[in-house]
Amino acid sequence: MIAAQAALETKMLLRNGEQLLLTVIIPTLLLVLFSAVDVVDTGTGASVDFLAPGVLALAVMSTAFTGQAIATGFERRYGVLKRLAASPLPRWGLMTAKTLSVLVTEVLQIALLTLIAFALGWSPHGNPAAVLLLLLLGTAAFSGLGLLMAGTLKAEATLAAANLVFLLLLVGGGVIVPLDRFPDAAQSVLGLLPISALSDGLRDVLKDGAGTPWGDLGVLAVWAVAGLAAAGRFFRWE
């Protein structure tokens, strides 16, 4: 039942035009555009080496947070979650299926973006295990926040808030613009955001060949535990 529901969730996600725009088209355009055009000073080295890890982090956020929040919010509004909760599929099974759907979509996103980045001249380094751990913790953090938003706000409010947060974190999360371009006071705050921790952690490993970024992993772990715990406590199914 969980596998069937996960397959259905994935198909629905990939068939949704707005979600496809968020999960595939926008990250791809940002990667290609800012790698080809010298608009933002990304420091030494090729622009794609700086941009690719940030865009991978953006892809995780777009699926686990923005896309999941919007889709779940409207499922809740139209009574889909209420009906599914009354089906033989247990509630934990539904949440597991949604999580699997997010992971499958992320695998497809990351594969596509990685191929494009390689075509643009990306030369990644570092430990694949550290990258995987960052992506999993980032997914957990954004998934918890997305479910919290979808389970507490009205669908229209979730749609507006999720897209607004996506845009704000795109600009201020170190995805395209390096955090050191912001004032010192702002850097200390922005560095604690999950998108900043994920993009910086991926960049440290893939661009600089650093070891396991424990500081960034710690930030993501705190967001993951807090977000999932709050979602489990306050999520309303109808």
Beta strands, then each sheet from edge to edge (+ up, - down):
end
